[in-house]
Amino acid sequence: MNLDEFLISDFEQIQVLRDEAHSVLAFIAIHDTRLGPAFGGIRRWTYRSPVEGLEDALRLARAMTLKCAVSGVPGGGGKAVIVDDPAMDREAAYRLLGKHVQQMGGRYYTGPDVGTEGSDLETVGEETQYVARASGGALAEVTALGVFAGIEEVARQLGHSKLDEVHVAIQGLGGVGMQIARLLAEAGAKLSITDVQWDLAEKAAKDLSASLVEPGEILSVEADVFAPCALGGVIHDLSLQTMRAKAIAGSANNVLASPEHGIELFRRGILYAPDFVINSGGLIHGALTHLDGSPPPETRIRHIGQMLKEIFELAKKAGRSPEQIAGDSALERLHEKPAIPFMP
């Protein structure tokens, strides 16, 4: 990625937050607010370099814009990233973020993400009113429900009327991945699972009667559906050489290393459920709860399956990848609105 071009051409606002006294380095990226305020959680992660952390914030913020647009949420994309460091004062980091979010006056609404826990959100909430107090577990449940609905539709696209006819290989058993595994197990699906936390994977395999697979071998499992539920970028030139699943549908963000990999999946006949569609349940729940004052009904989350059905049908007719169709749909909705940034 050409970082300079990406920064200039694609984003409304990027902030670098630094507190040297507490070893804090963080980023806030606001991608697009034409449809409404930006939504996006706070990710705390150990990166190889500050630039890698900034790139992650940009990718995730852009994905949130697409999620909002394609799912009909009147909002846009934002993201906060804390570059984790052993010397960092964790409380100071979240407090600094909260102060900057408050200064935005409602232009950006944040919440949980990888590495951010309920206690961290409480710290942020002491500095700003624009933060979701829902626990990561609660958002994990609605995200998992949306992914489950998406996998149901993917199974139908593969010719299966019931999930007990389907074999799903799950990569990652964090908050969302574990919930997805449980829902699939309850539906009778055959499961192959893995996680870098091997003790967690072993226990889950026993509890769910699932096959346990080494992390490096999950892509080569001959499954109906590969469900990436960890970090992104797992579909790339090398992984495509070992991919044996008929479809990809999971909760991870930015699954494709590049848009070209989505086109290659389509060329190979591997069905791909665009990540910013299938994993949008948490965003739909959090954003609409904030905007409407109450959470949306469960049917709103399950509608993700219908959204995917329409995308798959359009992709077949157009001879283009589902990723391209979903992206075009999101951009069309964005362009219906004047390019005037949201102001509270």
Order of alpha helices (4+ residues) and beta strands (2+ residues): alpha-beta-beta-beta-beta-alpha-beta-alpha-beta-alpha-alpha-beta-alpha-beta-alpha-beta-beta-alpha-beta-alpha-beta-alpha-alpha-alpha-alpha
